[in-house]
């Protein structure tokens, strides 16, 4: 067994209740409210103060200049640049295929309803810059926004040291970001949502972030649009023993190394196989450079589930509604019809979640905290609005007007009914 403690229990209905929930601290929410208020009242002055207090910057400015973006290309390995470009192509291809066509529907003779999908005018993307750098997330959000047809893209990312991570700057350039802001956390969200003397106000904010940024998105919803809230990352592995135990150990470590708040659940009806994976996991944690983060994450949030059957595994998945689901089973496709709740699903030995994070073209900005019960991952639809366009000819008006009069009177909206009647509609008569 592992030299660190990993919770292990037998699955029964309800055992996962409360495990995947929001971990927002009310004190954080109160402090974020103060930051939003400060940015609203003081604008750039507040942003520059936060850069001094949180990052020790003085005079670097809010906007990353174009020369810094160009210099980033010299600081990022060519293989990484090619990988980001390839990722952009794949995610954009998938995203573009998801853009719905506008439609025209005749609902009655002479009456037409059109639905036109219109992109938001501008979007503010976010790239966290704390424990790790995530240029791949810039590609994910940017590709979906570009496929939707968003005309103006901006990006906020906190400096690491005195500069924004060069990989993030390269990714921003690849997706066509107009301007990069040297801003992070709650004050970045507030600046993009409210606008300041320097920061353009946007119609929608998208992208993953830490707790301060996420709480700010929550509080700013309505002032601006948001994609969705996302907490610490999650992985549920449902296994039958058909995938090499060492591979699964590395899959667990790959997710757990994100942060100490990561949730990983390993479930199988094969108890001996679970023991084998845990034995391999001990060696992985000891050998990986991120082992301390992995250990902390697993001790705090790791869970091993002994299942009575694979049916129990499907029930556990639907109960957990995890961000990432890895079906490390033979014939995993057969389970899909019964799985309702998961942000992203990977199937088979050669489709580890790390591959879907970086290379397949699926979007890795996904719902967490059980939100996969009612929504999926980021798509162009998050940047699109369905606008209804209604057209009725005179004949069409008289074909449907009596129902509008009846409903107007029934609901007590007298002027609604009179608006129709004044055009010649009468209750019980076609016209006149």
N, C-alpha and C positions, 0 to 999 in steps of 0.2 A: 504494500500500500504506500501512498504518498507520505512524505515526511511533513507535509502540511495538511491541515484539516479540511476535508471537503464533505459537506453535508450529503448524506445518503439516506434515502427513504423509499418505501414501497409506494407506488402510485395508487391513489384512490381519488375518487371524484372530490374536488374541492381542495386538494392538498396544495395546489398552486395559487389558490385565492390570495390576493394581496401581494404576491411575490413580484408581479410586473405591474407596478403602479407609479404614479408621479411621486418624485422624491423632493418636490419643491419645499424649501424652508420658508415659512412665512416671513422670517426676518429678511431673507434675500429679496422677497417680493416688495417689502416695505422700502428697502434701500434702493431697489431698481426704480420704484416710483419716484424717489427723490432725484435720481440721476436723470430720468426722463424730464421731470419738471425743470431741472437745472439747465439741460440742453435747450428746452423750449424757451426759457427766459434769457439765457446768455449766449446761445449760439456758439460760434467759433471760440469765443473766450473760454467757455466751459470745456470744449473739446481739447484745446491746447493745454488747459490745466490738467485734464485727465492724462494726457500724454506725458506731462512732466511727472505727475504723481505715480502713475502705474508703470511707466516705461523709462523714466529718467531722460526724456527727450526735451530739448530746448532749442527751438529754431529750425528743426527739420521740416516742419510744415505738415499740413494735413494731407495734401495731395502728393502722390508719388509722381515725380516728373518723368517724362518720356525717356530721358537718358538713362534713368535707373532701370526702367523696363528693358531697354535695349541691352544694357550691361548684363542683365540677368541671363541672357542667352549665352554669354561667355562663362557663366558660373554654374550652369546646369549641364551635366553630361549629355552628350549627343544622343545616347541611347534612351535617356529619360525623355528628352524632347520628342524623339520619334514615337516613344510609347504614348505620350500625351496626345500627339497628333493622330495616331492610330485609334486611340480611345475616343477622341472627338468624332472621328469618322463613324465608328461603330455605334456610339450612343446617339449621334445625330440621325443615322440611318433608321435605328429602331424608333426614335422619337418622331421622326417625320412620318413614319407609317401609322402613328397613333393620332395624327391630327385629323379630326373628323371633317367631312365635307359639309358645306352649307347645303341646306335642303329647302325645297318648296313643296308644300302640301296643300292640296285643295280640300278643305274641310266641309264645304258645301258648295253648291253651284254658285259661282261668282264670288266665292270667299277663299282667300289664299293666306296661309301663314308661312312665312319664311323664317328659318333659323340660321342666322349668320354668326359664325364663330369669329370673334374679334380679339386680338391680343391686347393686353394691357400696354399702355404707352411706354412705360419704363419699369425696370426691375432692379432692385438692389440685391446683389448676391453677397454671400458671406463665406469667408474661409477662416476657420479657427486657426490659431497660431500658438497654442499652448505647448503641451507635451510633444506634439508631433505636427508636421506640416502635411496639408491635404490638398495638393494641386489637383488630384483626381476628382475631388468633390467640386472644384471650380468647373471642371469639364462637365460633370454630371448636370449641375444646375444650368450652366451656360448653354449646353447642347439642347436641353429641353426648351429653354427660353428662345433660342434662335429658331428651333423647329416651329415654335408657335408663332414666330414672326414679330417678337418684341423688338422695337426699334432702338431703344436706348438701354444699354446694360452698364451698370456701375458695380464696383466691388469694394467691400471693406474687409480689411484683414489687419490684425494687430501686428506691430513690428516685433521681430525676434532680434533682440539687441537693439540696433538703431534702424534696421531696415526690414521691410517686408520680405519674407522668404522668396528667393529668386525663382523657385519652382512655381510658386503661386503666381508670380508676375508673368512667367512664361505662359502658364495656363490661361491667365486672364487675357493675354494677347491673342492666344489661339482662338478663344471663343468670341473675340471682338469687343471686349469691355472698353468703354469710352474713357473711363477714369477710374483709377485705383485710389482709395482713401486709406491712410495709415491709421485706422481706427479699429477698436475691438470691443467685444462685450456689449453691455447694455448701452453704452454711449454711442456705439456704432449704429445699433438698431434705432435709437432715438434720432440720431442725425439723419439717417436715410428716410425715416418715416415722417419727420417734421420739417426737414430742410434747415439749412443754416446759410450764412453768408457765402460759404464755400461749397457745402454739400448740397447736391440737387435732391429735392424731394422726389421720392419714387412712388409708383402706384402699388408695388408689391415687393415684399422682402422674401427671399428664398435661400435655403442652405442650412446646413447643420451648424451647431455651435455649442458652447458650454452652457452651464446653468444660467449665467447672468444674461447672455444673449437670448436664450430661449424664454426666460421669464419676461424679458423686455418685449419679445415678439408677442407673447400672450397679452400683455398689457396694452400694446399698441394696435392690436387687431381692431379694425374699425376706423382708426386713423389712417391706416394703410392695410392692404391685403397681405396675407402671409400664405406660405405653402401649407405647413402644418407644424405642430410642436414635436420635438424629438428629444428624448432623454438619452441616457447612456445606452450604448449599443448592446444588442442581445443576440444570442445564438442558441438555437435548440437543435441538438443532433439526435435523430432517431436512427438507431443502428441495429443491425441483426447479426453482426459478426462477419459480414462479407468483405468489409474494407479493412485493410491492414491497420492493426491497432496503433502502430507508430504514426501512420498518416493522420488518424483521428486525434492523437495527442498533439500533433503540430497544428491541426485545425482548431483545437481548443485554445492553444497558446496564441494563435494568430488573432483570434477575436479578443481574448482576455488582455492582450498587450495594449489595447486602445487606452484603457484607464482602469483605475482600481474600482470603478463603479460598474464595469461591464458585467452583464449577467450571462452565464453559460449553463445550459442544462444538457446533460447527457443521459439518454434513456435507452434501455434495451431490455428485452425479455431474457437475454443471455447473461446471467450473472458472472460466469467465468470470463466472458469477453469484457465486461465492464472492469473486472479486476485487472485484466491485461492492459486495457487502455490506461487505467490509473497508474499502473506500474511504469508504462512508457512515458506517461506525463511527468512523473518525477524526474526522469532523465532529461526530458525536454526543458523543464523549468530550470534545471541546474546548468544547462548548456547555452541557453539563449541569452543574448545581451539584455533583453527586456524581462528577464526572469523575475525580478523583484516586483515589477508591475503585475505580471501574470499571477504570481503567488498571492499578492494582495487581493487581486480581483477574485480569484477562485476561493480564497478563504472567506471573503466577505459575501460573495454572491454566487459561488459555484454550487451546483446541485446535481446529484446523481440519482436517477429514478430507476428502480427495479420494476419491470413491468411483468404482469401475468401473461400478457399477449400483445401482439402488434396492434390489435384493436384498442387496447388501453393506450398505446402510444399515440394513435390518431386522436383519441379523446383528450389526451394531455396536450397535444399540439393545439387543438382548437380551444382548449381552456386557456392556454398561455398566450395565444395570438402573438408569437414572437416576430421580431424584426427579420431575422434570418432563420430559415429552416433548412437543415441539411438532412436529406433522406439518404443516409449511408446504408442503403439496403439494396438487396437484389430485387429487381422488378419494382423499383420505386414508383414508376408511372402508374402502377395499379392502385396505389394509395391516393392518387390525386383527386379522384371524384369525391372522396370523403373528407378531404382537407379544405376547410372553409377559411381559416384565419392564419395568415402568414404574410409578411411584407414581401419577401422574396424566397423562392424555393430553389434549392440546388439538388440535383439527383445524380447519384452514382459516384463511383470511386474517383473518376477523373473530372468531377465538377465541384471541387471544394469551394466554399464561400469566398476564399481569398481570390480565386480566379474570377468570380462574378463581380467582386469589388473593382477589379482592374482591367478586365480584358474582354468579357463576352459582349458588351454593348448594353446590358441591362443597367438600369439606373440604381446606384447604391444609396441614394438618399431615400430613406425608408421610414415608415411609422414605427414608433416604439411605444412602450408603456401600455400595451394592449390595444393601441389604436388600429392595429391590423384587423380588429373585429369589424371596422366600418370604413376603412379606406386602405388604398394600396400605396405604392411608391410614387415618387415624383414623376410626372409626365408633362407634356405640353399643355394638357388640360388645366393644370394649375396656373398657367399664364394666359388662359383663354376665357372669354366671356361669351355665353350664349345669348345673343340679342334677337328678340322676337320682332319680326316685321309683319304687320297686318295690313291686308288690302281687301276691301270689299267694294264691288260695283253696286250700282243702285239696285239691280235685281238681287244681288247677293245680300244686301242689307235687308231687303224685305223677306228673304228666305229664312233669316235667323233672328230678326229683331224681336219677335214676340217673346222668345225665351228670356232675352235681356230685360224686357219690361217686367215680366213675371218675377224674375229674381230680384230686380231692383225694389219693387214694392214689398216683396216678402222680407227682404233684409232691412227694410225701413230706410232705404236710400232713395228718397223721393226724387231728388234731382237727377240721379242716375236714370230712373225710368223716364222722366220728362225729357231728358237729353235725347232719348230714343224716340219718344212719342212726337216731339216737335218736328222730327224729320218725316212724319207721316205714318208711323207705325201705330197700330191700334190693337188692343188685346182682343184676340179672337178673329181678327180680320187681317187679310194679307196686306192691305194698304187702304188709306182713305178713311 
